Amino acid sequence: MTLLQRNFCSITAVQLAENLFATTPVMHRFLLIEYNYAWEEKVLETSTIIPDEVKAFLDTGVENGDFSRIFLVKNGQSNRDSIHLFLVNNRPEDPFAKQLCINNYQDLLAIDFRQEFANETDRLPEPMYLVCTHGKVDMCCSKFGLPIYKRLIELGADVWQCTHVTGDRFAPNVVQVPSGHYYGHLQLDEIEPFYDTLQSNQLYFTKYRGQSWYSKPQQAADYFLRKHLADFQVDSLTLVKSEVLSDDSQKFIFSHRDRQADYALVIQYTLSEPVYVMNCKATEKKPVDLFNLLSLTKLTQLPSEEKPSRYHYTQLA
């Protein structure tokens, strides 16, 4: 079978019109490590370049909650005399990334990552872009990711190839740093408007997968509210409350920065029929999470003298 004859999971997902929103993996802080060598499927586990004691140290960092995930990155342009590290705090309010440089991977053992994340000085001044090109995990990532990576280089972006970011069927996947916003199914001819939109602190909403700090129900609520308001400014919404209502529903309250109002959304979630192909290596179809908006209510904040009722309720959906 030739490459052109293969069934690519990304193309299948588009044909099935699978939702992009609320598909982002949940991460609370993550670490990027430069690795300019071949990427096998489980590259961090199998690498003979990174010492085993360093791998164990990094595993402990994940277990202790210093960071949620580790990605390996490369761009073919950096100085080979040093290794770049990027610490990313992808919290929704005031995210940041910072860069460290080490001489070898053994130097990772001397870094107090909890302290480094707490020290928010020396932030990177401009966003970075990660493009998953990890073809040994899924061929869609390299086939569709590499052209996007090269186009972003042409546009002058600070862009790096990245190991598996999850969601193979949404390739090409792009992650903006430090915001942790995920995008999928990008086409080569839309990369310039995509890049311009993100550089202006807006979400490229048609290909938006979600904010990686949020749970998937929270991502769904964020998506539905932004769609309702037609507000795609990155920092216009703040999640202020989450409440579990039942086994299959949650309530979320978001505050809007400019409209002097909060919004309450009730999200219901369920599983689809098993009709989706998770990746190009899949031998069976599986269900995916589905999210429905049950209600959307505007909670206009009233002056403090009008308490005890804080809100005026206006049902919107």
N, C-alpha and C positions, 0 to 999 in steps of 0.2 A: 504493500500500500504506500503510495507517495504521500508527501506532506499535504498536497492539495486535496487528496481524497479523504483525509482524516476528518472525523467529527470533532470539531473543537468545542469544548464545553462553554466557552464564552459566546460563541455564535449560537449555540443551542439555547443559552439563557436569554439572549435577545429574541430569538424566534418564539420562545415561550412567554415573552413579555413579563419576565420575572421582575418584581419590584427591586429597585436599587436601595431605597431608603430603609434605614434601620437594619443594616447588614454589616455594620462595622464592629470588629472585635473590641472588647472593653479593655482599656489599658489606663493605669494611673501611673504616669511617668514611665519613660522608656529610654533605653541606651542604644546608641549607634556606635559601632566599632568598625573602623576602616580595615578592610581585608582584601588585599590586591592579589588574590590567588584564586585558583579554580573553586567554584562553588558546587560541591556535591549536594545530593538531596538533603542530607542532615549535616551540613557543612560544619556547624559549630561542634557537634558531637564527634565527628570523624576527623577533624583537622589534625594534622601532625605538626602544624606550625604553632598553634596555640597550645601551651603546656597543659597537662591534665590538672595540675594544681590551680591554674588560672580558671579553667572550666568549672572546677568545684567551687572556687571563690565566687564566680558569677552566678552559679546556681544558688548559692547561699544568699546572694543579694536579692534574687527573685523571691526566695522563701521568706526572707526577712521583710519583704515589702519595700526595699530601697528603690526598686523599679519593677515594673510588671513584666516587661519583655525586653529581649535583646535582638537587634537586627544587625547584620553585617552589611556594610556599604562600600562602594568603590566608585571612582569617577575617572580613573585613568589620567588624571591631571595633577594630582597632589604630589608633594615632595616625598619621595620614597625614603628619605633619611629619617622621617618621623611617621608616627601613626596617629591619625586624628580620631578623637572620641567626641561624641556629642551627647550631652545630657539634656533630655527634653521633658519639661513639665507641661503636659498638655491640658491642664485644668482649663475649664471654659472661660474663667475670668482671669485676665492677665497671664496668659501662658508665656513661657520663655524657653529658650535653648541657649546653651553655652558650650564652648569648645575647649577641650583640653588636648594637649599633645604629649605623647610618650615616645620613648626610644624603641621599646620592644614590648611584647605582650606581657612579659613578666612584670613590667612596671605597673600593670593593673592592680597587683596585689597591694600596692602602697596607697591606693586611693580610698579615702573614706567617702563613699558615694552619698551617704545620708547627709554628711556635712556639706558636700559639694552641691547637692540639690538645695540645701537650706541657704547657701550663699548665692544670692540672685544677682550679683554684680557681673560685669563683663558679659552681658547678654549679646547674642548675635543680633546685629542691627536689621538684617533683612531675612525674609522667609527662605527656607530651604524646601526642596521638592524631592521626594523619594519616589522612584518608579520601580515597581517590582519587575525584575527581569530574570527571576530564578527558574530557569527552564528545566532544571533537573527535578523540581517539584511538580511543575505543570508546564507543558509546552506552550500553552496560551500566554504565559507570563513573558517568555522570551520573544515569541513570535509577534505579539501585539505590544509588548512593553518597550522593546528596544527602539522602534521607530519614534515612539513618544519621547523617550529619553533623549534621542538625538535632536529632535525638533526643539525641545526645551533648551538644549545647549545652544542651538542657533539663535534662540530668542534672548539669550543672556541670563538665563535662570541659574541659580545656584542649585544644581540638580545632581543627584547621586543615584546610581543603581542600588537596589536594595534586595535583600533576601525576602523570603516568603512573608507576605503581609496578611494572608488568609483571603478567602473569597476568589479562588482561581477562576470561577465562572464569570467574574466581573472584570476580568482582564481586558484592557490594560488598567491596572490599579495605580493611582497616584495618591500619595499622602503629603499634605502640606505640614511643615514643621515651622513653628512650634504648636500650631493650633490643634494638630492631630485630626484634622478633617480628612476624610477618605472620599475619593472619587473613583468611579468605575465606568467601563464601556466608553471611554473617550475615543474619539475619532481623530485621525491625524489632521484633518482640515479644520478642526475646531480648537486646536491647541493654542493658537494665538489669542482668540477671544477668551478662552479659559484662563490663560496666564494673565492677561490684562485685567480680567475680572477679579482674580484672587489678589493681584497686586494692588487693587483699589479697595481692599478689605471687604469684598463682597464674596458671597458663596456662588459658585457656578451650579445653580440649583438643579438643573436638568440632569446632571450626572452625579449628584450628591449622595453619598452612601451614609454619612452620619458623622457625629462628633465622638471620638473614641473614648472620652472620659465617661460618657453617658452609658447607662444600660440600654439594651435594645428597645424596651418600652419607652424610655426617656427619649431616645433618638426618634422614635415614631412620633411622640408628642411634639418635639421640636420641629419635625418636618411638617406636621399638619398645621401647626400654628403659623409657621413662616409662610406656608402656602396660602392660608386663609388671609393673612395680613399683606401678602406680597412684599414681605420685608426680608431681604437677603443680606442685610448688613451683619457682619460676623458677630459683633458685640452688642446687638440691640436687645437680646433676650437673656434673662437670667433665671435659671431654675431655682425656685425658692422653697418648694415643698413637694415631697412624693408621699403617696399614701396607697397602701395595698387595700383594695376594696373586696376582692374575692380571689379565688384561685386563678381566674383568667382576666382580671381587670385591675387597673391602677388609675389613680387620679394624680395629676400633676398641676402645679401652679407655677406659671412663669410671670416674671415682671418685665414689662416693656420699658426701655430706657426713656423713650421720648413721648410716649402717649399717655403718661400719667395713669396707667391702668395695669392691673394684673389679669391674667387669663387662666381659667381652669379648664383642663381637658381630661376626659375619661377615655382611656384606651383599653380596648379589649384585644386579647391575643389568643391565637389558636394555631393549629398546624394545618398545612395544606394537604392535599392528596400527594402520595409519593410519585410525583411526575418529574422531579427535577434531577439533573445530572450535576453532582457537586464538583467534579473535576474530570480531566481527560482520561484518568486512569480508572474511573468508576466502572464497576461491573453491574451496579444496580441503581435504580432511581430511588430518591428519598424525598420526604416532605421537608418543607421549609416553614419558618415562622411567618405568620400573617398577622397584621395589626390593623384594627379598625377603629375609627374615631366614633365614639358613641355620643359625646357631647362636647361642645366648646362654649364656654360662658365668659363674658367680659365682666370682670369684677372691678368696677370703677372705685378707686380709693376716695373715701369721703374725708372731709376735714375732721380733725381730732375731736372738736367739740360736739360732733354729731354721733359720737359713740353712744351705746355699746355696739351698734352695727357698723363694722368697718367698711363694708362693701355695699354697693348697689349692683344688683345682678341683672344682666341683660343676656338672655339666651340667644346664641348665635348659630348653633348647629345642634 
